[in-house]
């Protein structure tokens, strides 16, 4: 299927590895010129070189902390006004809710709620003026089913979800869509950290925690960054113009609800 977005431009955050990289690679494969952002310059440049070699599209890099005003300004100075924005940032650390400090909450809200909002504010009017825009926020399955050791993430991402629910409908008639992708257990560094935290909290070996987690997923496996990226690319395509304000759960069937 031709996604109809070749020649468009995208800003993809936290894209040097994991799910962000999967999204950048999938968009580039569709002919989208991408600006990728991450904190570690060496890893970022390696990823950019591989995407260029595999796709031939223009790949710009910005090594910065996107959760800061300075980082966002640097990214936008390089990217300009993108047609596609993929919001993503590393999740806050797992832990016992009793230990969460004000500083920890502030960092979580800045990374997983306020930064995506700031980038939406900075880019959405340009998309509206051009009559086309796609904004995808990578959140978490914890928005649907909270994860006990990820209270900071549960709270911050739920706040973003509520914000998007209103804004997506305000701009729906302009050719701009805003949606959220909710990953379940994907084979990334994040899931490894979560498994270790759950191991410590339960006193069970990590391997046992991992096997129990796999057994709880009807697909009996963790997801891959490649398949996640392809879902993102579809939401950014011309075929998804009637999909907005939605929370796409990608979890191998783990969430047990009907709705």
N, C-alpha and C positions, 0 to 999 in steps of 0.2 A: 504494500500500500504506500503510495506517495503521500507523505504527510503535508505537503504543500507549504513548507516553511524554509526551503532552501534559500539562502541569501539573507535570511533574517539574522538578527544579532541577539545574543543571550548573555546575561550575567548569571553565573552559577557560583554560589557560595560554598565554602568548605568542600572544594572539588578536587583536592589532590589525591584523595583515596575514598574508599567506602561508597556510600550511596550517592554522595555529591559527584564523585568521579563517574559513577555509572550514568548519572543524568547528563553530565557534560559529554561523555562519549556517545550516548545515544542521540543527543541533539546534533553533535558534529557529524555523525553518520548520516543525518538527514540534510546535511549541507548548511547547517547553522554555524555562523561564526561566533565563537565563544570567548568570553573573558572569564577566566577561572581565578578564584580567590582562595587562599589558604595562608596559614601562618608560617609554615616552614618552606622557605624559598627553594631549597634543594629538591624536596619531594615534588613541589609544585612544578618546577621546571622540567623534571623528569616526566611527569604526567603530560605536560603540554607537548613535549617533544614526541611522545608516543601518539597522542591524538593527532598531531599534525601529520606524522608519518602514515597513520592509518586512514586518514580522511582527506587530507589536503586542504582543509579549511583554515581560515585565519584563527589562531589561538593567541590571545593576549593573557598575560599573567600579572597578578597584583599580590605580592606577599605582604599581608597586613592582617590585623585583627579586626574583622568585620563588625565585631560587637562594640567598637568604639566609633565615635563621631569622625575621628581622623581616618580610621580604616575605611569607613563608608565613603568619605570624601575622596580618598585615593582611588577606590574601586570605580566610583562614578566618573572621576576625571579621566580614567583610561577607557572605560566602557562607553561613556556618553549616555545616550538615552536608549536603553535596550528595548527590543520588541518582546523579549521573554526574560522573566526574572525567576530564578529558582532560589528560594530562601532556604538556608540550611546552616546549622551551627551545631557544634558538639554539645551533647546533652550534659547537664550538670551531674556531679558525682552521685552515686548511690549512697544510701546511708539510712540511719534511724531518724525518723522525723523529730525526735526529741533533741537531736544534736544540731539541727539547722539553725544557723545564726542569721541575723539581719543581713550581714554581708553576703552570706550564701544565697539568700533569697534575692538580694539585689542583683547578684551576678547571673542567677538563673533567669530572672525576668528580663534583664538586659539582653542576654544571648538568645533566648527562645521566645520572647514576646516583643520587646521593644525594638530590637534591631530589625526583624522582619517588617514591623509596622513602619519604621523610619524609611526603609528601602521602598516599600509600597508608596509611601507619601512622595518620595523623590522621583518615582518613575511613572506612576499611573497616569498623570495628566499628559505626559508625552505620548503614551500609548493611546489615550482617548483622542488626542489631536490627530494621530495617524490612522485611527479607526481600527487598530488591531493591537491586541496585547494579551499575553498569557502570563499569569503569575501562579506559581506552584510553591506552596510551603511544605517542606518536609517536617512533619510533626512526629507523631508516635501512635502506636496502637493503644498506648496508655490513656489517650483521650477517650477511648471507648471503654477500656477495661483497665483501671489504674493498677500499676505494678507497685507492690508494697515498699520496695526499697528505692523507688524512684519518685518520692514525693515532690521534690523540687521540680522535676520534669512534668509530673502530672499537673501541678498547679500552673506553671508558666505556659505550657503548651495549650492547656484548656483556655487560658486567657486569650491567646492568639486566635484560637478557634472561634470564640465568641465574637471577637472583633471582625474576623473575616466574614462571618455569617451575615453581618449587616452591610459591610462595605461592598461585598461581591454583588449584592442586589442593587446597590446604588449605581453601579457602573455597567450593569448587565446589558443595557441597551446600546452601549457605545462600541461594541466589538471587543471588549476586554473581559476576560474571565479570570476569576481567582478561585483556586481550589487547593485543598490540602491532601497530601499523600501520607497515609498513616502506616508506616512499616511495622510489622511484627518482628519476629526473630530473624534477622539476616546475619549472614556469616561475615561479620565485621568486628573491628576491635571493640566496639560498643557492647556487643553481646557477650564477648569474653569477660569484660569488666563486670557486667551484670551477673554473670554466672558465678564469678569469684565472690561477689558481694553476697549473693544468695547462699553460697557455700559457707561463708563465714557466719552468716546469720543463723543458718540451720544446723551447722556442725556436721554437715554431710560432705563427702569428698566432691570435688568439682566434677569429676567424671560422672558421678551419680546424678548430680544436679543437671548436668547436660543431657543425660539419657532421659531423665524425667521430663525435661523441657521438650525434647524431640518427641517423646511419646504423647505429649499434650497437643501436638500439631497434627491434624489429620493428614497433611501431606508427608509427615514423617521426615522432614528435613528442614534446614534453614534456607531462607531465600538467598538469591544471588544479586549482586549489585547490577549485573547486566539486565536481568528481567525487571528490576525496579526502574532502571533508567528507561527502558522501553515503555513502561507505563507512563512515566513522566513525559516522554516525547509525544505520546499520543494525546495527552492532555494539552500539550502545547501546539498541537496540529490544527489545521483548518477544519478538521472533522469533529473537533470537540467544542465548537462554538456555542453549542446549546447546553453545555455542562458547566455550571458555575455554582459556587457556594457549597460545594460538596466535599465530603470527607471519604476519600477512597481508602478503604482498609485493605492492605496487602499483607496477609498473615498466614497463608496456607490453610485457612479455615479454622484457625485457633479460636477466634471469638465465637462463643456459643450462641449468640443471640440471633433472633430472626430479623431484626431491623438494625 
